[in-house]
Structures are given as C-alpha cells and as structure tokens.
Amino acid sequence: MPGDAGSIILLNLYSDDGLGSTNNSALWNSFMVDFKVAFNVLEKDPDYFLGCAIEWDPVTDVIKLDPGYYLREIVAKYDMTDIHSSPIPLPVGRKIYMNEEWNGDENLRNLYQQIAGSLNYAAQLQSELMFSVSQLSRMMSCPTQENLSLARQVIKYIIGSLDLKITYRPDDPNDLP
C-alpha cells in the first residue's frame, strides 16, 4: 500500500496455528482480506499460541505469556500430579554419560523419548531448562532407569514453576540513557 513506509507485519505460523502483529491496522486489514482468500483462517484476539496462554492488558500494554497449560499437560501425562516439586532441574554437578551397554528395554526407551521430547518443547518456553534437557537428550538411543529418573527430576522442577509467566512491558522513555 502506498504511504506505508515503516509499517510492518510480523506473522508467526506453525502448522495450523498463527500469531500476527502490526503497527498499522489499515495495512493489517488489507493483508487479512488477501490472506483469507488464500487460506481458511479464523481471526480473533490472541489468547493462546503454541502452548502459551496470552494475556494482554490494553491499559498498561503489558503482555504475559503463560506456559502453565502445556507444562501441566506434561505433569499429568507422566502421572506426576501428586509429586513434590524440586528447586532445581538436575542435581548440581550431576554428569550424564552415555550408557555403553544398553539393556534393550524398548518400553523404557519409548517412555524416555516421549518425556525428553516433551521437555525439549518445554525448554523453548522456559529457557532455564535448556541445559538439563540438552543433557538428557544425549541419551535418547540408549536410556537407563537412572536417565529416566533424571528426566522425571526435571518434571519435578516444572511442578514448582507452573505459575511463572513471561512478562513483556513497553519501554519507559524515562529508563533510556
């Protein structure tokens, strides 16, 4: 559209989910007319995207992302709803080594891979899990019962962080140097 210099549309698409934002509502409306012709989409205010509930306060312009819904699904899926939380994802100084002689337990491997995959996605929502999950992911092909216990330890940590939210506030011009 002419005269839209400096206008931008940010569009995040993942499979059948999407989230968009713009600094120009006229540009957005024009874009959505064409987009809806090409794709069958439902346009609504953002409330949930890829495992995170989205809260926006139009008065303060504060946005909060709440990964709790997805994290609670993990806790329930692996039957850990009545377990006490842990203050840390993995024990301090704990080294995880590859098991050279795997016992061939396919059920263990399947369960471990499911938990590790769930935790891998959770780490995208809670960055403090990244290191622990990367360590656990090294054991995907030949996990042991000890590895499974460590994976469950990370879920125990998640239990203690279910109510944490990621908060974005607009810049305060008074805080700039």
Backbone torsions as a table, in degrees:
resi	resn	phi	psi	omega
1	MET	NA	134.2	178.1
2	PRO	-62.7	144.2	177.6
3	GLY	81.1	11.9	-178.6
4	ASP	-102.8	23.6	179.3
5	ALA	-58.5	133.2	-178.8
6	GLY	87.4	-8.0	176.5
7	SER	-82.0	149.3	-177.0
8	ILE	-146.2	147.2	170.7
9	ILE	-121.7	128.0	174.2
10	LEU	-108.1	124.7	-176.8
11	LEU	-130.2	119.5	175.4
12	ASN	-107.3	119.9	179.1
13	LEU	-120.5	137.0	175.7
14	TYR	-144.9	110.5	179.0
15	SER	54.2	-110.6	-177.7
16	ASP	-107.6	20.6	-178.6
17	ASP	-126.2	145.3	-179.8
18	GLY	-151.8	158.5	179.2
19	LEU	-146.2	129.7	-178.5
20	GLY	-131.9	154.5	174.8
21	SER	-149.1	160.3	-178.1
22	THR	-154.8	163.4	172.6
23	ASN	-107.3	12.4	-177.3
24	ASN	-146.0	102.5	-175.2
25	SER	-66.6	-32.0	177.4
26	ALA	-65.4	-42.3	177.3
27	LEU	-62.5	-42.3	178.8
28	TRP	-60.7	-47.3	-178.7
29	ASN	-61.1	-41.7	177.6
30	SER	-63.6	-44.4	178.7
31	PHE	-60.4	-44.9	-176.1
32	MET	-66.6	-32.2	176.3
33	VAL	-59.1	-49.4	179.6
34	ASP	-68.2	-39.7	-177.7
35	PHE	-63.9	-41.0	-179.3
36	LYS	-69.7	-25.2	175.4
37	VAL	-68.6	-39.2	-176.6
38	ALA	-83.0	-29.9	-174.5
39	PHE	-134.7	148.4	175.8
40	ASN	-84.5	97.2	-176.1
41	VAL	-124.0	153.9	173.8
42	LEU	-110.5	122.3	179.5
43	GLU	-101.0	127.2	179.2
44	LYS	-152.7	167.9	174.9
45	ASP	-63.7	141.2	-178.3
46	PRO	-68.3	129.6	176.4
47	ASP	-133.7	-16.6	-177.9
48	TYR	-160.5	134.7	178.6
49	PHE	-152.0	121.6	174.8
50	LEU	46.9	51.4	174.7
51	GLY	91.4	-2.6	-178.5
52	CYS	-119.2	128.9	168.3
53	ALA	-73.7	143.9	-178.6
54	ILE	-116.9	125.4	176.8
55	GLU	-119.1	130.9	178.0
56	TRP	-130.0	127.7	176.2
57	ASP	-101.1	106.6	-176.5
58	PRO	-66.6	-19.7	179.4
59	VAL	-75.2	-48.7	-178.2
60	THR	-94.1	-11.6	-177.0
61	ASP	64.1	23.3	177.9
62	VAL	-85.8	133.9	177.5
63	ILE	-114.5	132.2	177.0
64	LYS	-122.3	131.6	174.5
65	LEU	-105.3	127.2	-176.9
66	ASP	-117.6	101.1	179.7
67	PRO	-78.8	2.7	-174.6
68	GLY	-55.7	-36.1	-178.6
69	TYR	-60.8	-50.6	179.7
70	TYR	-64.8	-41.5	-178.8
71	LEU	-64.7	-37.4	176.3
72	ARG	-65.4	-34.2	175.7
73	GLU	-61.2	-41.1	178.6
74	ILE	-62.5	-48.6	-178.4
75	VAL	-58.9	-44.4	-179.2
76	ALA	-70.2	-42.2	-176.9
77	LYS	-58.4	-37.2	-177.8
78	TYR	-101.2	21.8	170.9
79	ASP	53.7	51.2	-178.8
80	MET	-124.2	24.7	-176.5
81	THR	-67.5	-26.1	-178.2
82	ASP	-102.7	18.3	-177.8
83	ILE	-95.0	144.4	176.4
84	HIS	-74.1	150.6	-177.8
85	SER	-78.3	166.5	176.0
86	SER	-119.8	143.5	-179.5
87	PRO	-76.6	-14.2	-179.5
88	ILE	-135.9	149.7	-178.3
89	PRO	-65.8	-44.0	178.1
90	LEU	-135.2	153.1	178.1
91	PRO	-57.3	141.5	-179.1
92	VAL	-61.2	132.4	177.4
93	GLY	77.4	2.4	-178.0
94	ARG	-71.4	123.6	177.7
95	LYS	-100.0	138.5	178.6
96	ILE	-113.4	120.2	-177.2
97	TYR	-113.6	151.3	176.6
98	MET	-66.3	134.2	176.9
99	ASN	-81.0	114.9	-177.6
100	GLU	-71.5	-30.9	-177.9
101	GLU	-119.7	86.0	-178.1
102	TRP	-71.4	143.8	-175.7
103	ASN	-83.7	-3.3	176.3
104	GLY	79.1	14.5	-178.3
105	ASP	-78.9	98.9	-178.2
106	GLU	-66.5	-33.4	178.4
107	ASN	-64.9	-42.1	176.9
108	LEU	-62.4	-46.5	-178.9
109	ARG	-62.0	-43.2	-179.7
110	ASN	-61.9	-47.8	179.5
111	LEU	-62.6	-45.1	-179.3
112	TYR	-60.8	-44.2	-179.5
113	GLN	-64.5	-36.9	177.1
114	GLN	-64.8	-46.5	180.0
115	ILE	-64.1	-46.8	-179.1
116	ALA	-60.9	-39.5	177.6
117	GLY	-64.8	-43.0	177.0
118	SER	-62.3	-42.5	179.9
119	LEU	-68.5	-33.6	178.4
120	ASN	-60.9	-44.0	177.2
121	TYR	-67.4	-40.7	179.6
122	ALA	-60.2	-33.3	-179.9
123	ALA	-65.6	-23.0	175.4
124	GLN	-71.4	-24.6	-179.3
125	LEU	-94.0	-25.6	179.3
126	GLN	-132.8	97.6	-171.7
127	SER	-63.5	-21.7	179.1
128	GLU	-68.1	-10.7	177.1
129	LEU	-86.0	-14.0	-171.3
130	MET	-51.8	-51.4	-175.7
131	PHE	-63.9	-48.6	-178.7
132	SER	-59.7	-44.8	-178.1
133	VAL	-67.3	-36.7	178.2
134	SER	-65.4	-36.0	177.1
135	GLN	-66.1	-44.2	179.1
136	LEU	-64.6	-35.9	-176.9
137	SER	-66.3	-20.1	178.3
138	ARG	-67.4	-16.5	-174.6
139	MET	-103.5	16.0	-173.4
140	MET	-58.8	-35.3	-174.0
141	SER	-84.6	-23.6	-177.0
142	CYS	-148.1	64.1	-178.3
143	PRO	-74.3	155.6	175.0
144	THR	-111.9	173.0	174.2
145	GLN	-60.2	-36.7	178.5
146	GLU	-63.4	-41.2	176.9
147	ASN	-62.0	-41.5	178.9
148	LEU	-62.7	-40.6	177.3
149	SER	-62.1	-39.4	178.2
150	LEU	-67.5	-37.7	176.5
151	ALA	-63.0	-41.1	177.1
152	ARG	-66.5	-30.5	176.2
153	GLN	-61.2	-39.0	178.7
154	VAL	-66.3	-38.0	176.4
155	ILE	-64.3	-36.5	176.2
156	LYS	-60.5	-38.7	176.3
157	TYR	-63.5	-43.6	-179.9
158	ILE	-58.2	-38.4	179.9
159	ILE	-55.0	-38.1	-179.9
160	GLY	-78.3	-6.7	-177.2
161	SER	-119.5	17.0	-175.5
162	LEU	-62.9	-25.3	-176.3
163	ASP	-98.9	5.0	178.7
164	LEU	-78.0	141.9	179.0
165	LYS	-127.0	152.2	174.3
166	ILE	-92.9	122.8	-174.3
167	THR	-115.4	130.9	176.5
168	TYR	-116.2	126.1	177.8
169	ARG	-117.0	147.5	177.1
170	PRO	-66.1	152.0	176.7
171	ASP	-60.9	139.8	173.1
172	ASP	-98.1	116.5	-178.1
173	PRO	-56.4	-23.2	179.2
174	ASN	-73.7	-16.5	-179.4
175	ASP	-89.4	-9.8	-178.3
176	LEU	-77.6	146.1	-180.0
177	PRO	-69.1	NA	NA
